[in-house]
């Protein structure tokens, strides 16, 4: 069973890598979705990316758009009046809007463009639907969202990023509540104030909120049992600027970045900077070794520990603690052990590290 789980995860991430230059790990367990781990690859491929615009040509209720709703958690319910499961799920939709509509939740029902729209207005009145309903424009939204069945629930976070696609109706509420609890407020796409310019981060203003949450806080405890290269001593990061690279051998971006990372390490390590890789524990560890080839790793690479609890997202302990959802992701920690930049663009690593090297440590500023 364990091997089957790992094989399914690797298949999922491999499909994602083929579509995007970096990999995305799903936020929610397979049992939240129709067909579980076997849900369509097209739906999985949406997650971690900006939500496609909705093409809608008729409305019942207030007309809106995903752009207008940026800063809110948005549920898109692809449904139809001819769809029995869709109709059965409507009371749950209404209940969710009643419960969280004032907390930053927005809900849109997108009706099938082909059949059933002529009775949609009556259904809205009879059911007491409390959210806008619109008709898909000639199937354009269905195509953009890789739809294959109704109902299909897609949940989008405050930054406009798809976080879950193909949810079971009774799991939508728990996903919404998790995303509402994330920082971001209701005022737009930025993830909050950052120490460095937002365009220094991968994704810019759409950087995943879990990364931003770690900044300014003490770095999570680093623990690993398997290494490629010389293992880092338990106090190896103490009092030193540290660059963590979260990696996976199935990410093409990780493979292509190795020469650049090697050059950066050779340039900054003599200044006392520590570079450490953290490998996805669900990826093939042997493949990680093979990928590095005869040149070996540009820095020691630790294998992240598996999650402590079953049933959560398929992420290692460090990846979970840092809010990692893509590989590669770079995190920079200062000499006082605080996370200063999470999700940093490679082109900005040297500049950020240089600033941190110029800062005094807390110990050096204490009164004698």
C-alpha positions as CSV (number, residue, x, y, z in Angstrom):
1,X,0.0,0.0,0.0
2,X,2.8,2.4,0.9
3,X,4.5,1.8,-2.5
4,X,1.2,2.3,-4.3
5,X,0.8,5.7,-2.5
6,X,4.3,6.8,-3.5
7,X,3.8,5.6,-7.1
8,X,0.6,7.6,-7.3
9,X,2.2,10.7,-5.9
10,X,5.1,10.5,-8.3
11,X,2.7,10.1,-11.2
12,X,0.8,13.2,-10.1
13,X,3.9,15.4,-9.7
14,X,5.4,14.1,-13.0
15,X,2.3,15.2,-14.8
16,X,2.4,18.6,-13.2
17,X,6.1,19.1,-14.1
18,X,5.3,18.4,-17.8
19,X,2.9,21.3,-17.7
20,X,4.8,23.8,-15.7
21,X,8.5,24.5,-15.1
22,X,8.1,23.8,-11.4
23,X,6.2,21.1,-9.5
24,X,3.2,21.7,-7.2
25,X,2.2,19.5,-4.3
26,X,-1.6,19.4,-3.6
27,X,-2.7,21.0,-0.4
28,X,-5.4,18.5,0.4
29,X,-5.6,14.7,0.7
30,X,-6.9,12.6,-2.2
31,X,-10.0,11.6,-0.3
32,X,-11.2,15.2,-0.7
33,X,-11.6,14.7,-4.4
34,X,-13.9,12.8,-6.8
35,X,-12.0,9.6,-7.8
36,X,-9.4,10.3,-5.2
37,X,-5.8,9.8,-6.5
38,X,-7.3,8.9,-9.9
39,X,-8.9,12.2,-10.5
40,X,-8.3,13.6,-14.0
41,X,-4.8,15.0,-14.7
42,X,-6.3,18.1,-16.3
43,X,-7.9,19.1,-13.0
44,X,-4.7,18.5,-11.0
45,X,-2.8,20.6,-13.5
46,X,-4.8,23.7,-12.5
47,X,-3.6,23.6,-9.0
48,X,-0.8,26.0,-8.0
49,X,-1.5,28.2,-11.1
50,X,-3.5,31.4,-11.6
51,X,-7.1,30.6,-12.1
52,X,-8.1,30.9,-15.8
53,X,-10.7,33.7,-16.4
54,X,-14.3,32.6,-16.6
55,X,-16.1,33.3,-19.9
56,X,-19.8,33.9,-19.0
57,X,-22.5,35.3,-21.2
58,X,-25.7,35.4,-19.0
59,X,-26.3,36.1,-15.3
60,X,-28.8,35.5,-12.6
61,X,-27.8,37.7,-9.8
62,X,-24.9,40.2,-9.6
63,X,-22.4,40.0,-12.4
64,X,-18.8,39.6,-11.3
65,X,-15.4,38.2,-12.3
66,X,-12.5,36.5,-10.7
67,X,-10.5,39.7,-11.1
68,X,-13.2,41.6,-9.2
69,X,-13.1,39.0,-6.5
70,X,-9.3,39.0,-6.0
71,X,-8.6,39.1,-2.3
72,X,-11.5,36.7,-1.5
73,X,-11.6,32.9,-1.4
74,X,-13.7,31.9,-4.4
75,X,-15.6,28.7,-5.0
76,X,-16.6,28.0,-8.6
77,X,-19.3,25.3,-8.9
78,X,-19.7,24.0,-12.4
79,X,-23.2,22.7,-12.4
80,X,-26.4,22.1,-14.4
81,X,-30.1,21.8,-13.7
82,X,-30.2,18.5,-15.4
83,X,-27.4,17.1,-13.1
84,X,-28.9,15.3,-10.1
85,X,-25.8,15.4,-7.9
86,X,-25.5,19.1,-8.7
87,X,-29.0,19.8,-7.5
88,X,-28.5,17.7,-4.4
89,X,-25.4,19.8,-3.5
90,X,-27.1,23.2,-3.7
91,X,-28.2,23.2,0.0
92,X,-24.5,22.8,1.0
93,X,-23.5,25.7,-1.2
94,X,-26.2,27.9,0.4
95,X,-25.2,26.9,3.9
96,X,-21.5,27.7,3.1
97,X,-22.3,31.1,1.8
98,X,-24.5,31.9,4.8
99,X,-21.7,30.8,7.1
100,X,-18.7,32.4,5.5
101,X,-20.0,35.1,3.1
102,X,-19.0,37.8,5.6
103,X,-15.6,36.2,6.2
104,X,-14.3,36.8,2.7
105,X,-15.9,33.9,0.7
106,X,-17.4,34.4,-2.8
107,X,-19.3,31.8,-4.7
108,X,-20.2,31.5,-8.4
109,X,-22.3,28.9,-10.0
110,X,-21.3,28.3,-13.7
111,X,-24.0,26.5,-15.6
112,X,-23.5,24.2,-18.5
113,X,-23.8,26.1,-21.8
114,X,-25.6,23.3,-23.7
115,X,-28.7,22.3,-21.8
116,X,-30.8,23.4,-18.8
117,X,-30.2,27.1,-18.6
118,X,-33.8,27.8,-19.5
119,X,-34.9,26.4,-16.1
120,X,-32.0,27.9,-14.1
121,X,-33.9,31.0,-13.0
122,X,-36.7,28.9,-11.6
123,X,-34.2,26.7,-9.7
124,X,-32.5,29.8,-8.2
125,X,-35.8,31.0,-6.9
126,X,-37.1,27.7,-5.7
127,X,-33.9,26.7,-4.0
128,X,-33.2,30.1,-2.6
129,X,-29.7,30.2,-4.1
130,X,-27.8,33.1,-2.4
131,X,-24.9,33.5,-4.9
132,X,-24.6,34.6,-8.5
133,X,-25.2,32.0,-11.2
134,X,-24.0,32.5,-14.8
135,X,-24.0,30.5,-18.1
136,X,-20.8,29.3,-19.6
137,X,-20.1,31.1,-22.9
138,X,-20.2,28.3,-25.5
139,X,-18.3,25.9,-23.2
140,X,-15.2,28.2,-23.0
141,X,-15.0,28.0,-19.2
142,X,-15.4,24.2,-19.3
143,X,-12.5,24.0,-21.7
144,X,-10.3,26.3,-19.7
145,X,-10.8,24.3,-16.5
146,X,-10.4,20.9,-18.2
147,X,-13.9,19.8,-17.0
148,X,-15.0,16.2,-17.4
149,X,-17.9,15.9,-15.0
150,X,-20.6,17.8,-13.1
151,X,-20.6,19.1,-10.5
152,X,-16.9,20.2,-10.4
153,X,-15.9,22.4,-7.6
154,X,-12.8,24.6,-7.9
155,X,-11.5,26.6,-5.0
156,X,-9.3,29.7,-5.6
157,X,-7.4,31.5,-2.9
158,X,-7.1,35.2,-2.2
159,X,-4.1,35.5,-4.5
160,X,-6.1,34.1,-7.4
161,X,-4.4,30.7,-7.4
162,X,-6.3,27.5,-7.8
163,X,-5.8,25.4,-4.7
164,X,-8.2,22.5,-5.2
165,X,-10.0,21.3,-8.3
166,X,-12.5,18.5,-8.4
167,X,-13.6,18.5,-4.8
168,X,-16.4,16.4,-3.3
169,X,-19.3,18.6,-2.3
170,X,-19.0,17.7,1.4
171,X,-15.3,18.6,1.4
172,X,-15.6,22.1,0.0
173,X,-16.3,23.7,3.3
174,X,-13.2,22.4,5.0
175,X,-11.1,23.6,2.1
176,X,-12.7,27.1,2.2
177,X,-12.1,27.4,6.0
178,X,-8.4,26.5,5.6
179,X,-7.9,29.1,2.9
180,X,-9.9,31.8,4.8
181,X,-7.5,31.2,7.7
182,X,-4.5,32.1,5.5
183,X,-3.2,35.7,5.6
184,X,-4.1,38.0,2.7
185,X,-7.1,40.0,3.8
186,X,-9.6,41.2,1.3
187,X,-7.7,43.9,-0.5
188,X,-6.1,42.4,-3.5
189,X,-3.5,40.1,-4.8
190,X,-0.4,40.9,-2.7
191,X,0.4,38.5,0.1
192,X,1.1,41.2,2.6
193,X,4.1,43.5,3.3
194,X,7.4,41.9,2.5
195,X,10.9,43.0,3.5
196,X,12.2,42.8,-0.1
197,X,10.4,44.0,-3.3
198,X,7.6,41.6,-4.3
199,X,9.1,41.0,-7.7
200,X,12.2,39.5,-6.1
201,X,10.0,36.4,-5.3
202,X,9.0,33.7,-7.7
203,X,5.4,34.4,-8.6
204,X,5.6,38.0,-7.5
205,X,2.3,39.1,-5.9
206,X,1.0,35.6,-6.5
207,X,3.5,34.0,-4.2
208,X,1.9,31.3,-2.1
209,X,0.8,32.7,1.3
210,X,2.3,29.8,3.2
211,X,5.7,31.1,2.2
212,X,5.1,34.6,3.3
213,X,3.8,33.4,6.7
214,X,7.3,32.0,7.6
215,X,9.1,35.3,7.1
216,X,10.4,37.1,10.3
217,X,9.9,33.9,12.4
218,X,12.5,31.5,13.8
219,X,13.4,28.9,11.2
220,X,11.8,25.5,11.9
221,X,14.1,22.9,13.4
222,X,16.2,21.2,10.8
223,X,16.2,17.4,11.0
224,X,17.3,14.8,8.5
225,X,18.7,11.2,8.5
226,X,19.8,10.7,4.9
227,X,22.2,12.9,3.0
228,X,23.8,13.2,-0.4
229,X,27.2,14.8,0.2
230,X,28.7,15.8,3.5
231,X,26.0,15.9,6.2
232,X,25.5,19.2,7.9
233,X,26.5,19.2,11.6
234,X,23.7,19.9,14.1
235,X,25.0,23.4,14.7
236,X,26.1,23.9,11.1
237,X,23.6,26.8,10.5
238,X,24.1,28.5,13.8
239,X,25.3,32.1,13.5
240,X,25.5,31.8,9.7
241,X,23.4,33.0,6.8
242,X,21.8,29.9,5.3
243,X,20.2,29.2,1.9
244,X,17.8,26.3,1.8
245,X,16.9,24.9,-1.6
246,X,13.8,22.6,-1.6
247,X,14.3,20.2,-4.5
248,X,12.9,17.1,-6.3
249,X,14.5,15.0,-9.0
250,X,11.4,15.1,-11.1
251,X,11.5,18.9,-11.5
252,X,13.1,20.0,-14.8
253,X,13.8,23.4,-13.2
254,X,15.9,21.7,-10.5
255,X,18.0,19.8,-13.0
256,X,18.6,22.9,-15.2
257,X,19.4,25.1,-12.2
258,X,22.2,22.9,-10.9
259,X,25.1,24.7,-12.8
260,X,23.8,28.1,-11.6
261,X,23.5,26.9,-8.0
262,X,27.0,25.5,-8.1
263,X,28.3,28.8,-9.2
264,X,26.4,30.7,-6.5
265,X,27.6,28.3,-3.9
266,X,31.2,28.6,-4.9
267,X,30.9,32.4,-4.8
268,X,29.2,32.8,-1.5
269,X,30.3,29.8,0.6
270,X,33.8,31.2,1.2
271,X,32.0,34.2,2.9
272,X,30.6,31.8,5.5
273,X,27.2,31.2,3.8
274,X,25.7,27.7,4.3
275,X,23.9,26.1,1.3
276,X,21.7,23.1,2.0
277,X,19.3,21.1,-0.3
278,X,16.1,19.5,1.1
279,X,14.7,16.7,-1.1
280,X,11.0,15.8,-1.3
281,X,10.8,12.5,0.7
282,X,8.2,11.0,-1.6
283,X,10.5,11.4,-4.7
284,X,12.9,8.7,-5.8
285,X,16.0,9.2,-3.6
286,X,18.2,7.1,-6.0
287,X,17.0,9.2,-8.9
288,X,18.2,12.3,-7.0
289,X,21.7,10.8,-6.7
290,X,21.7,9.8,-10.3
291,X,20.6,13.2,-11.5
292,X,23.6,14.8,-9.8
293,X,26.0,12.7,-11.9
294,X,29.7,12.6,-11.4
295,X,29.9,16.2,-10.5
296,X,28.0,15.5,-7.3
297,X,25.7,17.9,-5.4
298,X,26.6,21.7,-5.4
299,X,25.8,21.5,-1.7
300,X,24.7,18.8,0.8
301,X,21.2,17.6,0.1
302,X,19.1,16.1,2.9
303,X,16.1,13.9,2.5
304,X,13.1,15.6,4.2
305,X,11.4,13.4,6.8
306,X,8.0,12.0,5.9
307,X,4.9,13.7,7.5
308,X,4.2,12.7,11.1
309,X,0.5,12.3,10.6
310,X,-1.3,10.3,7.9
311,X,-4.0,11.8,5.8
312,X,-2.5,15.2,5.2
313,X,-0.9,16.7,2.1
314,X,1.9,14.5,0.7
315,X,4.7,16.8,1.9
316,X,7.8,16.3,4.1
317,X,8.0,17.9,7.5
318,X,10.3,20.7,6.6
319,X,8.3,21.4,3.4
320,X,5.2,21.6,5.4
321,X,6.8,23.9,8.1
322,X,8.0,26.3,5.4
323,X,4.8,26.3,3.3
324,X,6.5,24.7,0.3
325,X,4.3,23.6,-2.5
326,X,6.7,23.8,-5.5
327,X,10.1,22.6,-6.3
328,X,12.5,24.3,-6.5
329,X,11.8,26.8,-3.7
330,X,14.6,28.9,-2.1
331,X,14.5,30.1,1.5
332,X,17.1,32.4,3.1
333,X,17.7,32.4,6.9
334,X,19.7,35.1,8.7
335,X,22.5,34.7,11.2
336,X,20.0,35.0,14.1
337,X,18.1,32.0,12.8
338,X,15.1,33.9,11.4
339,X,13.5,33.3,8.0
340,X,14.0,36.5,5.9
341,X,13.0,35.4,2.4
342,X,10.9,32.5,1.3
343,X,10.3,31.7,-2.4
344,X,13.1,34.0,-3.5
345,X,14.0,34.2,-7.2
346,X,17.5,32.7,-7.9
347,X,18.6,36.0,-9.5
348,X,18.1,37.8,-6.1
349,X,19.8,35.3,-3.8
350,X,23.3,36.9,-3.9
351,X,21.8,40.4,-3.2
352,X,19.7,39.2,-0.3
353,X,22.6,37.2,1.2
354,X,24.9,40.2,0.9
355,X,22.4,42.4,2.9
356,X,22.2,39.8,5.6
357,X,25.9,39.3,5.8
358,X,26.2,43.1,6.4
359,X,23.9,42.9,9.4
360,X,25.2,42.5,13.0
361,X,24.1,39.4,14.9
362,X,22.0,39.8,17.9
363,X,24.8,38.6,20.1
364,X,27.2,41.3,18.8
365,X,24.7,44.1,19.7
366,X,24.1,43.0,23.3
367,X,25.5,45.1,26.0
368,X,28.7,43.7,27.7
